[in-house]
């Protein structure tokens, strides 16, 4: 770890906005503040790994450099989701999405950082580049004036150290899948009760307390996927979410399952509900989602088999907001990986190498 000078936002003086009408944006002046940042040559066992990381063919390194070092020109309060977040615009015109630490149990800024590094270690390249960044809290609080979620922010000596993700410039649209899409990645029809919906709805249907016909917010899936790679993308997503323990992917008309434009590639967006601090490695409905998928992309399974949790830990904990995950979270990640691979091996034993033909 080395100490570097980063430009961080300092808001100009002014009259606080009324609670009923928070200012949508503000202009920021910048000043250099000394913080701790990882030194790739010292903190990473293999610094070249960072340079090879990419997001849909675009190298991460320049994007991460902007996120970590660029001056802020504008800040806006995030408009979507239950958790508090901020959209940042940098001096070069590029943007990022900042999630501060907060007490709301459904949003873990550290899960965004951990999910990014897991995605890159598995060679998926689907999670937007993400780092930790430390920002002054008062200017952000001013932007969010009147928002009840402000009280949930966890502040450390007038600053917050949260996740900062690259803002994907393409229009991201919720995918139109429909219930039962998992049949695309199975050897038979989809389960009678799809686990790819809100957990409470799945639990009620699985227990016979709610008829399947009562679900009206999602249509049924078509017989074939919309693109030749879609089934493999979704299989990858299910495995990735199982490893990260992201419980909040499905539901609400699949708003957290988005593509780069209609018919575009799947983006693994919004991973803040993962890496739960829980005694168990995975809740039962996450196991149901894993078992609902029976066919996989061979390269993804090879990457999961070769995954080194200690190399992953070294990479994750080099972030400026470290510590990111607890020892138990790393242990549970390994437990989920073992459960996942056991399921894959059962599918190979039952169906042969066709289980890896997506």
PAGUFI-269734 format. One line per field, with one value per residue (C-alpha): residue number from 1; residue in one letter; x, z, y. Coordinates in nm, 2 decimals. Layout:
! PAGUFI-269734
nr: c(NUM, ...)
rest: c(A, ...)
u: c(X, ...)
w: c(Z, ...)
v: c(Y, ...)
//
This chain:
! PAGUFI-269734
nr: c(1, 2, 3, 4, 5, 6, 7, 8, 9, 10, 11, 12, 13, 14, 15, 16, 17, 18, 19, 20, 21, 22, 23, 24, 25, 26, 27, 28, 29, 30, 31, 32, 33, 34, 35, 36, 37, 38, 39, 40, 41, 42, 43, 44, 45, 46, 47, 48, 49, 50, 51, 52, 53, 54, 55, 56, 57, 58, 59, 60, 61, 62, 63, 64, 65, 66, 67, 68, 69, 70, 71, 72, 73, 74, 75, 76, 77, 78, 79, 80, 81, 82, 83, 84, 85, 86, 87, 88, 89, 90, 91, 92, 93, 94, 95, 96, 97, 98, 99, 100, 101, 102, 103, 104, 105, 106, 107, 108, 109, 110, 111, 112, 113, 114, 115, 116, 117, 118, 119, 120, 121, 122, 123, 124, 125, 126, 127, 128, 129, 130, 131, 132, 133, 134, 135, 136, 137, 138, 139, 140, 141, 142, 143, 144, 145, 146, 147, 148, 149, 150, 151, 152, 153, 154, 155, 156, 157, 158, 159, 160, 161, 162, 163, 164, 165, 166, 167, 168, 169, 170, 171, 172, 173, 174, 175, 176, 177, 178, 179, 180, 181, 182, 183, 184, 185, 186, 187, 188, 189, 190, 191, 192, 193, 194, 195, 196, 197, 198, 199, 200, 201, 202, 203, 204, 205, 206, 207, 208, 209, 210, 211, 212, 213, 214, 215, 216, 217, 218, 219, 220, 221, 222, 223, 224, 225, 226, 227, 228, 229, 230, 231, 232, 233, 234, 235, 236, 237, 238, 239, 240, 241, 242, 243, 244, 245, 246, 247, 248, 249, 250, 251, 252, 253, 254, 255, 256, 257, 258, 259, 260, 261, 262, 263, 264, 265, 266, 267, 268, 269, 270, 271, 272, 273, 274, 275, 276, 277, 278, 279, 280, 281, 282, 283, 284, 285, 286, 287, 288, 289, 290, 291, 292, 293, 294, 295, 296, 297, 298, 299, 300, 301, 302, 303, 304, 305, 306, 307, 308, 309, 310, 311, 312, 313, 314, 315, 316, 317, 318, 319, 320, 321, 322, 323, 324, 325, 326, 327, 328, 329, 330, 331, 332, 333, 334, 335, 336, 337, 338, 339, 340, 341, 342, 343, 344, 345, 346, 347, 348, 349, 350, 351, 352, 353, 354, 355, 356, 357, 358)
rest: c(X, X, X, X, X, X, X, X, X, X, X, X, X, X, X, X, X, X, X, X, X, X, X, X, X, X, X, X, X, X, X, X, X, X, X, X, X, X, X, X, X, X, X, X, X, X, X, X, X, X, X, X, X, X, X, X, X, X, X, X, X, X, X, X, X, X, X, X, X, X, X, X, X, X, X, X, X, X, X, X, X, X, X, X, X, X, X, X, X, X, X, X, X, X, X, X, X, X, X, X, X, X, X, X, X, X, X, X, X, X, X, X, X, X, X, X, X, X, X, X, X, X, X, X, X, X, X, X, X, X, X, X, X, X, X, X, X, X, X, X, X, X, X, X, X, X, X, X, X, X, X, X, X, X, X, X, X, X, X, X, X, X, X, X, X, X, X, X, X, X, X, X, X, X, X, X, X, X, X, X, X, X, X, X, X, X, X, X, X, X, X, X, X, X, X, X, X, X, X, X, X, X, X, X, X, X, X, X, X, X, X, X, X, X, X, X, X, X, X, X, X, X, X, X, X, X, X, X, X, X, X, X, X, X, X, X, X, X, X, X, X, X, X, X, X, X, X, X, X, X, X, X, X, X, X, X, X, X, X, X, X, X, X, X, X, X, X, X, X, X, X, X, X, X, X, X, X, X, X, X, X, X, X, X, X, X, X, X, X, X, X, X, X, X, X, X, X, X, X, X, X, X, X, X, X, X, X, X, X, X, X, X, X, X, X, X, X, X, X, X, X, X, X, X, X, X, X, X, X, X, X, X, X, X, X, X, X, X, X, X, X, X, X, X, X, X, X, X, X, X, X, X, X, X, X, X, X, X)
u: c(0.00, 0.13, 0.01, -0.10, -0.27, -0.62, -0.85, -1.17, -1.48, -1.52, -1.85, -1.87, -2.04, -2.41, -2.74, -2.87, -3.17, -3.51, -3.58, -3.88, -3.68, -3.33, -3.10, -3.07, -2.71, -2.42, -2.09, -1.77, -1.43, -1.15, -0.86, -0.59, -0.64, -0.39, -0.54, -0.42, -0.43, -0.30, 0.03, 0.00, 0.36, 0.36, 0.01, -0.07, 0.12, 0.09, 0.03, -0.02, -0.35, -0.50, -0.39, -0.55, -0.89, -1.15, -1.52, -1.67, -1.33, -1.23, -0.94, -1.02, -0.70, -0.79, -1.15, -1.02, -0.77, -1.06, -1.26, -0.97, -0.81, -1.02, -1.16, -1.53, -1.74, -2.09, -2.28, -2.64, -2.85, -2.91, -3.27, -3.33, -3.33, -3.40, -3.04, -2.88, -2.64, -2.49, -2.41, -2.08, -1.96, -1.59, -1.39, -1.35, -1.73, -1.73, -1.94, -1.95, -2.20, -2.11, -2.26, -2.17, -2.17, -2.51, -2.71, -2.98, -2.93, -3.00, -2.70, -2.34, -2.10, -1.82, -2.02, -1.99, -1.61, -1.59, -1.82, -1.61, -1.29, -1.46, -1.59, -1.24, -1.08, -1.34, -1.27, -1.63, -1.59, -1.96, -1.94, -1.86, -1.51, -1.54, -1.31, -1.34, -1.31, -1.31, -1.52, -1.62, -1.97, -2.10, -2.12, -2.30, -2.54, -2.62, -2.71, -2.94, -3.10, -3.46, -3.39, -3.48, -3.20, -2.93, -2.97, -2.86, -2.52, -2.22, -1.98, -1.61, -1.47, -1.67, -1.59, -1.74, -1.54, -1.78, -1.79, -1.75, -1.85, -1.81, -2.13, -2.20, -2.27, -2.50, -2.87, -2.92, -3.27, -3.44, -3.44, -3.77, -3.73, -4.05, -4.10, -3.95, -3.65, -3.44, -3.56, -3.31, -3.03, -3.18, -3.22, -3.59, -3.87, -3.84, -3.94, -4.31, -4.22, -3.96, -3.70, -3.62, -3.87, -3.90, -3.79, -4.11, -4.32, -4.11, -4.14, -4.52, -4.56, -4.32, -4.51, -4.85, -4.97, -4.99, -5.10, -4.85, -5.13, -5.14, -4.82, -4.92, -4.62, -4.42, -4.52, -4.41, -4.07, -4.06, -3.94, -3.60, -3.38, -3.35, -2.98, -2.75, -2.55, -2.83, -2.87, -2.49, -2.50, -2.79, -2.62, -2.31, -2.52, -2.68, -2.35, -2.19, -2.48, -2.46, -2.10, -2.15, -2.48, -2.66, -3.02, -3.17, -3.13, -3.47, -3.81, -3.98, -4.00, -3.63, -3.52, -3.17, -3.12, -3.02, -2.86, -2.66, -2.95, -3.24, -3.10, -2.75, -2.50, -2.60, -2.44, -2.40, -2.52, -2.60, -2.43, -2.48, -2.71, -2.44, -2.19, -2.43, -2.31, -2.49, -2.41, -2.51, -2.33, -2.64, -3.02, -3.23, -3.38, -3.03, -2.97, -3.30, -3.17, -2.84, -3.01, -3.26, -2.97, -2.83, -2.61, -2.31, -2.04, -1.73, -1.49, -1.68, -1.67, -1.30, -1.24, -1.45, -1.25, -0.92, -1.03, -0.78, -0.95, -0.63, -0.53, -0.88, -0.85, -0.51, -0.67, -0.99, -0.81, -0.58, -0.87, -0.85, -1.16, -1.02, -1.11, -1.37, -1.48, -1.46, -1.28, -1.61, -1.72, -1.42, -1.48, -1.84, -1.75, -1.53, -1.82, -2.05, -1.79, -1.77, -2.15, -2.17, -1.90, -2.07, -2.39, -2.20, -2.03, -2.38, -2.50, -2.19, -2.24, -2.60, -2.58, -2.22, -2.02, -2.33, -2.37, -2.09, -2.20, -2.36)
w: c(0.00, -0.08, -0.01, -0.31, -0.38, -0.52, -0.62, -0.42, -0.43, -0.22, -0.27, -0.28, 0.00, -0.03, 0.15, 0.22, 0.01, 0.18, 0.28, 0.05, -0.26, -0.26, -0.52, -0.81, -0.89, -0.78, -0.92, -0.74, -0.69, -0.63, -0.39, -0.33, -0.03, 0.08, 0.11, 0.09, -0.24, -0.36, -0.54, -0.82, -0.80, -0.43, -0.34, -0.64, -0.67, -1.05, -1.15, -1.51, -1.41, -1.38, -1.72, -1.88, -1.72, -1.96, -1.98, -2.32, -2.48, -2.33, -2.09, -1.73, -1.64, -1.80, -1.67, -1.32, -1.34, -1.41, -1.12, -0.88, -0.97, -1.19, -1.06, -0.99, -1.19, -1.09, -0.84, -0.86, -0.62, -0.77, -0.88, -0.87, -0.61, -0.23, -0.13, -0.13, -0.42, -0.62, -0.99, -1.04, -1.35, -1.39, -1.55, -1.88, -1.91, -1.81, -1.52, -1.22, -0.96, -0.59, -0.32, 0.04, 0.33, 0.49, 0.75, 0.50, 0.49, 0.12, 0.01, 0.07, -0.10, -0.04, -0.24, -0.55, -0.51, -0.44, -0.73, -0.97, -0.87, -0.88, -1.23, -1.35, -1.19, -1.37, -1.70, -1.75, -1.81, -1.73, -1.42, -1.47, -1.34, -0.97, -0.70, -0.36, -0.32, -0.01, -0.04, 0.20, 0.34, 0.39, 0.02, -0.05, 0.24, 0.10, -0.24, -0.07, 0.17, 0.25, 0.17, 0.46, 0.35, 0.45, 0.81, 0.70, 0.58, 0.78, 0.82, 0.92, 1.04, 0.80, 0.51, 0.35, 0.17, -0.07, -0.41, -0.73, -1.05, -1.41, -1.56, -1.87, -2.14, -2.35, -2.26, -2.03, -2.06, -1.86, -2.05, -2.16, -2.05, -1.89, -1.64, -1.73, -1.93, -1.74, -1.98, -2.22, -1.99, -1.89, -2.03, -1.97, -1.90, -1.65, -1.29, -1.21, -0.97, -1.11, -0.85, -1.08, -0.92, -0.59, -0.30, -0.11, -0.41, -0.49, -0.12, -0.12, -0.44, -0.35, -0.02, -0.21, -0.04, -0.37, -0.70, -0.98, -1.18, -0.93, -1.06, -1.32, -1.34, -1.57, -1.89, -1.99, -2.16, -2.53, -2.64, -2.76, -2.64, -2.83, -2.91, -2.97, -2.66, -2.42, -2.25, -2.18, -2.05, -1.81, -1.70, -1.62, -1.43, -1.22, -1.13, -1.06, -0.84, -0.65, -0.58, -0.47, -0.29, -0.46, -0.34, -0.52, -0.90, -0.99, -0.94, -1.03, -1.40, -1.40, -1.36, -1.24, -1.54, -1.81, -2.15, -2.35, -2.56, -2.68, -2.78, -2.65, -2.42, -2.06, -1.80, -1.45, -1.29, -0.93, -0.71, -0.37, -0.23, -0.22, 0.03, 0.32, 0.68, 0.77, 0.95, 0.65, 0.31, 0.10, 0.16, 0.02, -0.26, -0.39, -0.40, -0.60, -0.85, -0.89, -0.93, -1.19, -1.43, -1.57, -1.87, -1.85, -2.05, -2.04, -2.00, -1.71, -1.52, -1.59, -1.44, -1.13, -1.09, -1.11, -0.88, -0.60, -0.31, -0.15, -0.48, -0.48, -0.12, -0.20, -0.49, -0.31, 0.00, -0.20, -0.24, -0.07, 0.13, 0.28, 0.47, 0.21, 0.32, 0.65, 0.69, 0.71, 0.38, 0.21, 0.37, 0.27, -0.09, -0.10, 0.04, -0.23, -0.49, -0.37, -0.38, -0.73, -0.86, -0.70, -0.89, -1.21, -1.16, -1.10, -1.43, -1.61, -1.46, -1.56, -1.91, -2.01, -2.17, -2.31, -1.97, -2.08, -2.43, -2.39)
v: c(0.00, 0.35, 0.70, 0.90, 1.23, 1.20, 1.48, 1.46, 1.67, 1.99, 2.16, 2.54, 2.73, 2.80, 2.78, 2.43, 2.34, 2.29, 1.93, 1.91, 2.01, 1.87, 2.01, 1.76, 1.85, 2.06, 2.18, 2.07, 2.22, 1.98, 1.96, 1.71, 1.49, 1.23, 0.88, 0.53, 0.35, 0.02, 0.00, -0.26, -0.33, -0.41, -0.52, -0.74, -1.07, -1.04, -0.67, -0.78, -0.93, -0.58, -0.47, -0.78, -0.72, -0.59, -0.50, -0.62, -0.59, -0.25, -0.27, -0.18, 0.00, 0.34, 0.32, 0.24, 0.53, 0.77, 0.63, 0.66, 0.98, 1.21, 1.53, 1.54, 1.80, 1.71, 1.49, 1.38, 1.16, 0.82, 0.78, 0.40, 0.13, 0.11, 0.21, 0.55, 0.61, 0.90, 0.94, 1.12, 1.30, 1.34, 1.63, 1.43, 1.38, 1.01, 0.90, 0.66, 0.53, 0.57, 0.36, 0.46, 0.22, 0.21, 0.02, -0.10, -0.47, -0.50, -0.29, -0.38, -0.15, -0.40, -0.67, -0.45, -0.45, -0.82, -0.91, -0.71, -0.89, -1.23, -1.16, -1.08, -1.38, -1.60, -1.43, -1.32, -0.95, -0.87, -0.66, -0.29, -0.18, -0.10, 0.03, 0.18, 0.55, 0.77, 1.09, 1.37, 1.30, 1.65, 1.74, 1.42, 1.47, 1.81, 1.66, 1.41, 1.66, 1.55, 1.18, 0.96, 0.72, 0.97, 0.86, 0.51, 0.61, 0.50, 0.79, 0.76, 1.08, 1.30, 1.07, 0.76, 0.49, 0.33, 0.15, 0.35, 0.17, 0.27, 0.41, 0.20, 0.46, 0.23, 0.21, -0.08, -0.24, -0.51, -0.83, -0.97, -1.33, -1.46, -1.73, -2.06, -1.94, -2.19, -2.46, -2.31, -2.44, -2.77, -3.12, -3.12, -2.87, -2.59, -2.67, -2.63, -2.35, -2.11, -2.00, -1.70, -1.46, -1.28, -1.51, -1.47, -1.56, -1.86, -1.98, -1.93, -2.12, -2.40, -2.45, -2.46, -2.14, -1.95, -2.09, -2.04, -1.88, -1.60, -1.45, -1.19, -0.96, -1.19, -1.36, -1.71, -1.75, -1.83, -2.18, -2.05, -1.76, -1.43, -1.47, -1.77, -1.69, -1.60, -1.94, -1.95, -1.59, -1.67, -1.99, -1.79, -1.53, -1.79, -1.94, -1.60, -1.49, -1.82, -1.76, -1.40, -1.50, -1.22, -1.27, -0.98, -1.05, -1.18, -1.02, -0.69, -0.79, -0.87, -0.51, -0.62, -0.84, -0.60, -0.60, -0.34, -0.23, -0.46, -0.79, -0.70, -0.87, -0.94, -0.70, -0.83, -0.51, -0.42, -0.68, -0.50, -0.76, -1.02, -1.15, -1.16, -1.18, -1.50, -1.83, -2.03, -2.02, -2.01, -1.98, -2.26, -2.05, -1.98, -2.36, -2.39, -2.14, -2.33, -2.66, -2.52, -2.48, -2.81, -2.69, -2.47, -2.30, -2.52, -2.22, -2.09, -2.42, -2.45, -2.11, -2.19, -2.52, -2.33, -2.04, -1.97, -1.81, -1.69, -1.51, -1.36, -1.25, -1.08, -0.90, -0.79, -0.67, -0.45, -0.20, 0.13, 0.06, -0.27, -0.47, -0.57, -0.93, -1.11, -1.44, -1.61, -1.47, -1.61, -1.95, -1.94, -1.85, -2.17, -2.37, -2.24, -2.31, -2.67, -2.70, -2.55, -2.79, -3.09, -3.00, -2.96, -3.30, -3.46, -3.32, -3.45, -3.79, -3.80, -3.63, -3.66, -3.38, -3.23, -3.07, -2.84, -2.76, -2.41)
//
